[in-house]
Amino acid sequence: MKVPGSLAATGLAVLLCAPLHAAEHPGIQPALTASPTPAIGSTPDQAPTWHKSPATTPLPDSVLARLFFSDGRADVTRRQFAEAAVQLQIPPAALTPQMRGEVLDLLLQKRILAERAKREPRRWVRSDSTNYNGLADRLTLAAALDSAMAELGFAITARGDTIPGRMELGMMLRDSAMAKLQATYDEPALQLVATAFANLPKPGPGTGLQEAFRMRTALPVVSAADSARTLIRSSMGSYSVGELLTDFGRLNPNYRPPVATAENVRDVANSVIYEKLLREHAAAQGLARRPSIAAQLAARAEYLDVQEYVRHAAYDHVPTDSVSLRRHYDRHPRWFDDWARADILRGLFATRAEADSFAKVLARPAAAESLAGRSMPSGTPYATFLVESADTALFARVRRAGTARVVGPDETQDGWRVLRATRIEPRRPRPFGEVRDIVLEDWYQRDGDRRVRELMRTLVAQTLVQMNEAAIARLGGAPAAPPR
């Protein structure tokens, strides 16, 4: 895996801050992601200037650096460094002294942001709360289910039987719970729901991808009277047709079980009710306070707090009036051009000999024209297009060849490629009115990133740090560079 020469452009985004929200500008994603602007805390040629603490108490080997704040302190540990290197996809063998310093800088900045965010009132938007609550629900539900499965597994082993697979264990637990609830089913109501699902339109051979997805995720529509019908009665109470359809609609479409029979409906309803039982057990047992779960929830809360703090402290101050946007456009009009595009005929082949043969065919205008409506043996059409921004080097070759010459064969990771342009459209300047929304997004990211870098420089200047140089030097690679 190729390791970037500098982590400054994307590091803190990977470790903590992407994506951020633009609260007042739906659709904009002001994330600290890979962009022409550097990441927070540093520029490509300038690392943070840390103010060394006069503290003389030696740090333990597990602590690489300690930050001192007006109301406390925070440590950056060897474990955090190792986890960050994995997140940044840096193999141990590639950990140069420069990278080691950059990763440590990023971790120190991350800790400063987290400590600063703690002092702010929590301003989570609804999506943040949904994100956090969803994680808490998944973790506690999984823990409750694992505990129930372990208990059932011990009982099965005690009887001398073989423990079945996880799915079968789950079904045994669910069916046992429903039996204890003394559940009774309205068979006509089960059949009514099954019929409603069976009558939903199904995608056909010519159905487009979006329409097919809409059909597969559609829910049956039933009358108000049918929606109110009781599907299941148990000691927990009644469960209606409408409740089942609502709960089924909340499931991720990728994981919805097929529903075609009354028995399928019964299984779905039983699973939903058993999940509710598990949630009750999780709450009663206080599983959210279990150390492993609490640590994950605390990490997610910190992540969301920092995102919100950065948005509030930096991105909310980006001016988005028409004058600011027009000024940004006038300074860099070429950034918003409509890129050049070429309509091409392309073939991909397993061998050079096949590619050479196809190149000879493609060189003949009449033969090339006949390929426009055909597909390769794999089913991929020969006709496609190439945008200059996708591969500037290849596009430059296509432009030089024009529509009269073949480009290739070239060996690629997908096979031997041969192509020929049938039409080339030049790059086109676009007036401000046509690209205003694109200018807004670009300006919001760039100026927001600049403001975050300024914020980070201010926070770093206010913080004292004690480095454990000996522990840092033992992280691997060449000897550490002198402390900055």
C-alpha positions as CSV (number, residue, x, y, z in Angstrom):
1,M,0.0,0.0,0.0
2,K,1.4,3.4,-0.9
3,V,1.9,5.7,2.1
4,P,1.5,9.4,1.5
5,G,4.6,11.5,1.9
6,S,2.8,13.9,4.3
7,L,-0.1,13.1,6.6
8,A,-0.9,16.8,7.2
9,A,-3.4,17.0,4.3
10,T,-5.8,14.3,5.6
11,G,-4.6,12.9,8.9
12,L,-6.8,14.6,11.5
13,A,-9.8,14.1,9.2
14,V,-9.2,10.4,9.2
15,L,-8.6,10.3,12.9
16,L,-11.5,12.4,14.1
17,C,-13.2,15.1,12.1
18,A,-14.8,13.9,8.9
19,P,-17.6,14.4,8.0
20,L,-18.8,17.7,9.5
21,H,-22.3,19.1,9.0
22,A,-23.2,22.4,7.4
23,A,-26.2,23.2,9.5
24,E,-27.5,26.1,7.5
25,H,-26.6,24.7,4.1
26,P,-28.2,21.3,3.5
27,G,-26.4,19.3,0.9
28,I,-23.0,20.7,1.7
29,Q,-20.4,18.4,3.3
30,P,-17.7,20.6,4.8
31,A,-15.5,17.7,5.7
32,L,-11.9,17.9,6.5
33,T,-11.1,15.4,3.8
34,A,-8.5,15.2,1.1
35,S,-8.7,18.6,-0.7
36,P,-6.4,21.2,-2.2
37,T,-6.3,22.8,1.3
38,P,-4.2,21.3,4.1
39,A,-5.7,19.8,7.2
40,I,-6.1,21.6,10.5
41,G,-3.2,22.5,12.6
42,S,-0.6,22.7,10.0
43,T,0.3,23.7,6.5
44,P,2.3,21.5,4.1
45,D,5.6,23.3,5.1
46,Q,4.8,24.2,8.7
47,A,4.2,21.8,11.7
48,P,2.6,22.9,14.9
49,T,4.9,24.8,17.3
50,W,4.5,23.0,20.7
51,H,5.2,24.9,23.9
52,K,7.2,22.5,26.1
53,S,6.1,22.1,29.7
54,P,8.7,22.7,32.4
55,A,7.3,19.6,34.2
56,T,10.2,17.3,35.4
57,T,8.2,14.3,36.6
58,P,9.1,11.4,34.2
59,L,6.3,10.0,32.1
60,P,5.6,6.3,32.2
61,D,6.7,4.2,29.2
62,S,3.1,3.9,28.0
63,V,2.6,7.6,27.7
64,L,4.2,9.4,24.7
65,A,3.1,12.9,25.6
66,R,1.1,14.7,28.2
67,L,-0.9,17.9,27.6
68,F,-1.6,20.4,30.3
69,F,-4.8,22.5,30.4
70,S,-6.1,25.1,32.9
71,D,-8.5,22.5,34.3
72,G,-6.5,19.3,34.0
73,R,-4.3,17.2,31.7
74,A,-4.6,14.5,29.0
75,D,-2.2,11.8,27.8
76,V,-1.4,10.5,24.3
77,T,-0.4,6.8,24.7
78,R,1.5,4.2,22.8
79,R,-1.8,2.3,22.2
80,Q,-3.5,5.4,20.8
81,F,-0.5,5.9,18.5
82,A,-0.7,2.3,17.2
83,E,-4.4,2.6,16.6
84,A,-3.9,5.9,14.7
85,A,-1.2,4.3,12.5
86,V,-3.7,1.5,11.6
87,Q,-6.4,4.1,10.8
88,L,-4.0,6.0,8.6
89,Q,-2.9,2.8,6.9
90,I,0.8,3.2,7.7
91,P,2.6,-0.2,7.8
92,P,5.1,-0.4,10.7
93,A,8.0,-0.7,8.2
94,A,7.0,2.6,6.6
95,L,7.0,4.6,9.9
96,T,9.7,7.1,9.2
97,P,10.8,9.7,11.8
98,Q,8.8,12.4,9.8
99,M,5.7,10.2,9.8
100,R,6.2,9.4,13.5
101,G,6.3,13.1,14.3
102,E,3.3,13.8,12.1
103,V,1.1,11.1,13.7
104,L,2.0,12.3,17.2
105,D,1.2,15.9,16.2
106,L,-2.2,14.8,14.9
107,L,-2.9,12.9,18.1
108,L,-2.0,15.9,20.2
109,Q,-4.2,18.1,18.1
110,K,-7.1,15.6,18.4
111,R,-6.7,15.5,22.2
112,I,-6.7,19.4,22.4
113,L,-9.9,19.5,20.3
114,A,-11.6,16.9,22.4
115,E,-10.7,18.7,25.7
116,R,-11.8,22.0,24.3
117,A,-15.1,20.6,23.0
118,K,-15.9,19.3,26.5
119,R,-16.3,22.9,27.7
120,E,-19.0,23.7,25.2
121,P,-22.7,23.0,25.6
122,R,-23.7,20.0,23.6
123,R,-25.4,21.1,20.3
124,W,-25.9,17.8,18.6
125,V,-28.3,17.9,15.6
126,R,-30.9,15.2,15.2
127,S,-28.7,13.1,12.9
128,D,-26.0,13.1,15.7
129,S,-28.4,11.9,18.3
130,T,-29.8,9.3,15.9
131,N,-26.2,8.1,15.2
132,Y,-25.3,7.9,18.9
133,N,-28.6,6.2,20.0
134,G,-28.3,3.8,17.1
135,L,-24.9,2.7,18.2
136,A,-26.0,2.3,21.8
137,D,-29.0,0.2,20.7
138,R,-26.8,-2.1,18.5
139,L,-24.2,-2.6,21.2
140,T,-26.5,-3.3,24.0
141,L,-28.8,-5.5,21.9
142,A,-25.9,-7.5,20.7
143,A,-24.6,-7.9,24.3
144,A,-28.0,-9.1,25.5
145,L,-28.3,-11.6,22.7
146,D,-24.8,-12.9,23.2
147,S,-25.5,-13.4,26.9
148,A,-28.7,-15.3,26.1
149,M,-27.0,-17.4,23.6
150,A,-24.2,-18.2,26.0
151,E,-26.7,-19.3,28.6
152,L,-28.6,-21.5,26.1
153,G,-25.3,-22.9,24.9
154,F,-24.3,-24.0,28.4
155,A,-27.7,-25.6,28.9
156,I,-27.4,-27.5,25.6
157,T,-23.8,-28.7,26.5
158,A,-25.0,-29.8,30.0
159,R,-27.5,-32.1,28.3
160,G,-24.7,-33.6,26.2
161,D,-26.0,-32.1,22.9
162,T,-24.1,-30.3,20.2
163,I,-24.4,-26.5,20.1
164,P,-26.0,-25.5,16.8
165,G,-25.1,-22.5,14.7
166,R,-25.7,-18.9,15.8
167,M,-28.7,-18.4,13.6
168,E,-30.4,-21.6,14.9
169,L,-29.6,-20.5,18.5
170,G,-31.2,-17.2,17.9
171,M,-34.4,-18.8,16.5
172,M,-34.5,-21.2,19.5
173,L,-34.3,-18.3,21.9
174,R,-37.0,-16.3,20.0
175,D,-39.4,-19.2,19.8
176,S,-38.8,-20.1,23.5
177,A,-39.5,-16.5,24.5
178,M,-42.7,-16.4,22.4
179,A,-43.9,-19.6,24.1
180,K,-43.3,-18.1,27.5
181,L,-45.4,-15.0,26.4
182,Q,-48.2,-17.4,25.5
183,A,-48.5,-15.8,22.1
184,T,-51.6,-16.4,20.0
185,Y,-51.9,-15.5,16.4
186,D,-54.7,-14.2,14.2
187,E,-54.1,-16.5,11.2
188,P,-56.4,-14.5,8.8
189,A,-54.4,-11.3,9.7
190,L,-51.1,-13.1,9.1
191,Q,-52.4,-14.2,5.7
192,L,-53.7,-10.6,4.9
193,V,-50.2,-9.2,5.5
194,A,-48.6,-12.0,3.4
195,T,-51.0,-11.3,0.5
196,A,-50.3,-7.6,0.7
197,F,-46.5,-8.2,0.4
198,A,-47.1,-10.8,-2.4
199,N,-49.1,-8.2,-4.4
200,L,-46.4,-5.6,-4.4
201,P,-45.1,-4.9,-7.9
202,K,-41.9,-6.8,-8.7
203,P,-39.0,-5.5,-10.9
204,G,-38.9,-6.9,-14.4
205,P,-36.1,-7.4,-16.9
206,G,-36.3,-3.8,-18.2
207,T,-36.7,-2.1,-14.9
208,G,-34.1,0.6,-14.1
209,L,-31.9,0.4,-11.0
210,Q,-33.6,3.2,-9.1
211,E,-37.1,1.9,-9.9
212,A,-36.1,-1.7,-9.0
213,F,-34.7,-0.5,-5.6
214,R,-37.9,1.5,-5.0
215,M,-40.0,-1.6,-5.7
216,R,-37.8,-3.9,-3.5
217,T,-38.1,-1.4,-0.5
218,A,-41.8,-0.6,-0.9
219,L,-44.2,-1.5,1.9
220,P,-47.7,-2.7,1.5
221,V,-50.5,-0.2,2.0
222,V,-53.5,-1.5,3.9
223,S,-56.7,0.1,5.0
224,A,-57.0,1.8,8.4
225,A,-59.3,-1.0,9.6
226,D,-56.7,-3.7,8.6
227,S,-53.9,-1.7,10.0
228,A,-55.6,-1.7,13.4
229,R,-56.2,-5.5,13.3
230,T,-54.4,-7.4,16.1
231,L,-51.8,-9.8,14.7
232,I,-50.5,-11.3,18.0
233,R,-51.8,-11.3,21.5
234,S,-49.5,-12.2,24.4
235,S,-48.7,-11.4,28.0
236,M,-46.9,-8.3,26.7
237,G,-50.1,-7.0,25.1
238,S,-51.3,-6.9,21.5
239,Y,-49.3,-6.3,18.3
240,S,-51.1,-4.9,15.3
241,V,-50.7,-5.1,11.5
242,G,-49.8,-1.5,11.4
243,E,-47.1,-1.9,14.1
244,L,-45.6,-4.7,12.1
245,L,-45.4,-2.7,8.9
246,T,-43.9,0.3,10.7
247,D,-41.3,-1.9,12.4
248,F,-40.5,-3.7,9.1
249,G,-40.1,-0.3,7.4
250,R,-37.4,0.7,9.9
251,L,-35.2,-2.3,9.0
252,N,-32.3,-1.6,6.7
253,P,-33.5,-2.6,3.2
254,N,-30.4,-4.7,2.7
255,Y,-31.3,-6.9,5.6
256,R,-35.0,-7.2,5.3
257,P,-36.1,-10.9,5.2
258,P,-38.3,-12.0,2.3
259,V,-42.0,-11.9,3.1
260,A,-44.2,-14.1,0.9
261,T,-46.2,-16.4,3.3
262,A,-48.1,-16.2,6.5
263,E,-45.2,-18.1,8.1
264,N,-42.8,-15.4,7.0
265,V,-45.0,-12.8,8.6
266,R,-45.1,-14.8,11.8
267,D,-41.3,-15.0,11.9
268,V,-40.9,-11.3,11.3
269,A,-43.4,-10.4,14.1
270,N,-41.8,-12.9,16.5
271,S,-38.4,-11.4,15.8
272,V,-39.6,-7.9,16.4
273,I,-41.2,-8.8,19.7
274,Y,-38.1,-10.8,20.8
275,E,-35.9,-7.7,20.0
276,K,-38.2,-5.6,22.3
277,L,-37.7,-8.2,25.1
278,L,-33.9,-8.1,24.6
279,R,-34.0,-4.3,24.8
280,E,-35.9,-4.5,28.1
281,H,-33.3,-7.0,29.4
282,A,-30.5,-4.8,28.3
283,A,-31.9,-1.7,30.1
284,A,-32.7,-3.7,33.2
285,Q,-29.1,-5.1,33.3
286,G,-27.6,-1.7,32.6
287,L,-25.6,-3.0,29.7
288,A,-24.8,0.5,28.5
289,R,-22.6,0.9,31.6
290,R,-20.6,-2.2,30.8
291,P,-16.9,-1.0,30.4
292,S,-16.4,-2.2,26.8
293,I,-19.7,-0.7,25.7
294,A,-19.3,2.5,27.7
295,A,-15.9,3.1,26.2
296,Q,-17.3,2.8,22.6
297,L,-20.2,5.2,23.5
298,A,-17.8,7.7,25.1
299,A,-15.6,7.6,22.0
300,R,-18.6,8.2,19.7
301,A,-19.9,11.0,21.9
302,E,-16.4,12.7,21.8
303,Y,-16.3,12.3,18.0
304,L,-19.7,14.0,17.7
305,D,-18.9,16.7,20.2
306,V,-15.7,17.6,18.3
307,Q,-17.5,17.7,15.0
308,E,-20.1,20.0,16.4
309,Y,-17.5,22.2,18.1
310,V,-15.4,22.6,14.9
311,R,-18.5,23.4,12.9
312,H,-19.7,25.9,15.4
313,A,-16.3,27.5,16.0
314,A,-15.1,27.6,12.4
315,Y,-17.5,26.6,9.6
316,D,-20.5,28.6,10.9
317,H,-18.4,31.8,10.4
318,V,-17.8,31.2,6.7
319,P,-19.5,34.0,4.8
320,T,-21.9,32.6,2.1
321,D,-23.3,35.8,0.7
322,S,-23.3,36.4,-3.0
323,V,-20.5,38.9,-2.8
324,S,-18.1,36.4,-1.1
325,L,-19.1,33.6,-3.5
326,R,-18.6,35.9,-6.6
327,R,-15.2,37.0,-5.3
328,H,-14.2,33.3,-4.9
329,Y,-15.4,32.5,-8.4
330,D,-13.6,35.5,-10.0
331,R,-10.3,34.6,-8.4
332,H,-10.4,31.0,-9.6
333,P,-12.9,30.8,-12.6
334,R,-11.0,27.8,-14.2
335,W,-11.8,25.7,-11.1
336,F,-15.5,25.6,-12.1
337,D,-15.1,24.9,-15.8
338,D,-17.1,22.0,-17.4
339,W,-14.3,19.5,-18.0
340,A,-13.4,18.3,-21.4
341,R,-15.1,15.1,-22.4
342,A,-14.6,12.4,-25.1
343,D,-17.1,9.8,-26.3
344,I,-15.0,6.7,-26.9
345,L,-15.2,3.1,-28.0
346,R,-13.2,0.9,-25.6
347,G,-12.3,-2.8,-25.4
348,L,-10.6,-4.7,-22.5
349,F,-8.9,-8.0,-23.2
350,A,-7.0,-10.7,-21.2
351,T,-4.1,-10.9,-23.6
352,R,-2.0,-8.5,-25.7
353,A,-2.7,-10.5,-28.9
354,E,-6.5,-10.0,-28.5
355,A,-6.0,-6.3,-27.9
356,D,-3.8,-6.0,-31.0
357,S,-6.5,-7.7,-33.1
358,F,-9.2,-5.4,-31.8
359,A,-7.0,-2.3,-32.4
360,K,-6.8,-3.2,-36.1
361,V,-10.6,-3.5,-36.2
362,L,-11.1,-0.3,-34.3
363,A,-8.7,1.5,-36.8
364,R,-11.2,1.0,-39.6
365,P,-13.9,3.7,-39.4
366,A,-16.8,1.5,-40.7
367,A,-15.9,-1.2,-38.2
368,A,-15.7,1.2,-35.4
369,E,-19.1,2.7,-36.2
370,S,-20.6,-0.8,-36.1
371,L,-19.3,-1.3,-32.5
372,A,-21.1,1.7,-31.1
373,G,-24.3,-0.3,-30.3
374,R,-22.6,-3.6,-29.3
375,S,-21.1,-5.0,-26.1
376,M,-18.0,-7.0,-25.2
377,P,-18.4,-10.7,-24.4
378,S,-18.6,-9.6,-20.7
379,G,-21.7,-7.6,-21.5
380,T,-20.0,-4.2,-21.1
381,P,-20.8,-1.8,-23.9
382,Y,-18.0,-0.8,-26.2
383,A,-19.3,2.8,-26.2
384,T,-18.6,4.9,-23.1
385,F,-17.1,8.3,-22.3
386,L,-14.0,9.7,-20.7
387,V,-13.9,12.9,-18.6
388,E,-10.6,14.9,-18.5
389,S,-10.8,15.2,-14.7
390,A,-10.9,11.4,-14.3
391,D,-7.6,10.7,-16.0
392,T,-5.8,13.8,-17.3
393,A,-2.8,11.9,-18.7
394,L,-5.0,9.4,-20.7
395,F,-7.3,12.3,-21.8
396,A,-4.2,14.2,-23.1
397,R,-3.3,11.1,-25.2
398,V,-6.9,10.9,-26.5
399,R,-6.9,14.5,-27.4
400,R,-3.6,14.2,-29.3
401,A,-4.9,11.1,-31.2
402,G,-8.1,12.9,-32.1
403,T,-10.9,10.8,-33.6
404,A,-8.8,9.3,-36.3
405,R,-6.3,7.2,-34.4
406,V,-6.4,4.3,-31.9
407,V,-5.0,4.7,-28.4
408,G,-3.3,1.5,-27.0
409,P,-3.1,-1.3,-26.4
410,D,-2.2,-0.4,-22.8
411,E,-1.8,-2.8,-19.9
412,T,-4.0,-1.9,-17.0
413,Q,-5.2,-3.7,-13.8
414,D,-8.4,-4.7,-15.6
415,G,-6.6,-6.1,-18.7
416,W,-5.3,-4.8,-22.0
417,R,-7.1,-1.6,-23.0
418,V,-7.7,-0.3,-26.5
419,L,-9.8,2.8,-27.3
420,R,-10.7,5.4,-29.9
421,A,-12.5,8.7,-29.6
422,T,-15.6,9.3,-31.7
423,R,-16.2,12.8,-30.4
424,I,-14.2,15.2,-28.2
425,E,-15.8,18.2,-26.5
426,P,-13.4,20.8,-25.2
427,R,-13.3,22.2,-21.7
428,R,-16.0,24.9,-21.3
429,P,-16.0,27.9,-19.0
430,R,-19.2,28.1,-17.1
431,P,-20.7,31.5,-15.9
432,F,-21.2,32.1,-12.2
433,G,-24.9,31.8,-12.4
434,E,-24.6,28.2,-13.7
435,V,-22.2,27.0,-11.0
436,R,-23.3,29.1,-8.0
437,D,-24.0,26.0,-5.9
438,I,-20.7,24.4,-6.8
439,V,-18.9,27.6,-5.9
440,L,-20.7,27.7,-2.6
441,E,-19.7,24.1,-1.7
442,D,-16.1,24.7,-2.7
443,W,-15.8,28.0,-0.9
444,Y,-17.5,26.6,2.2
445,Q,-14.9,23.8,2.4
446,R,-11.9,25.9,1.6
447,D,-12.6,28.9,3.9
448,G,-13.9,26.5,6.6
449,D,-10.7,24.5,6.5
450,R,-8.7,27.8,6.7
451,R,-10.7,28.9,9.8
452,V,-10.1,25.5,11.5
453,R,-6.4,25.8,10.9
454,E,-6.4,29.2,12.5
455,L,-8.5,27.8,15.4
456,M,-6.0,24.9,15.8
457,R,-3.0,27.2,15.9
458,T,-4.7,29.3,18.6
459,L,-5.5,26.2,20.7
460,V,-2.0,24.8,20.3
461,A,-0.5,28.1,21.4
462,Q,-2.5,28.0,24.6
463,T,-1.4,24.4,25.5
464,L,1.7,23.1,27.3
465,V,3.0,19.7,26.3
466,Q,5.5,17.3,27.9
467,M,7.1,14.8,25.5
468,N,8.4,11.4,26.4
469,E,11.3,11.5,24.0
470,A,12.7,8.1,25.0
471,A,9.3,6.3,24.5
472,I,8.8,8.1,21.2
473,A,12.2,6.9,20.0
474,R,11.2,3.3,20.7
475,L,8.2,3.5,18.4
476,G,10.2,2.1,15.5
477,G,12.0,3.4,12.5
478,A,15.1,5.6,12.5
479,P,16.1,7.7,15.6
480,A,13.6,10.5,16.3
481,A,14.3,14.0,15.1
482,P,15.1,16.6,17.6
483,P,12.0,18.0,19.4
484,R,10.5,21.1,17.9
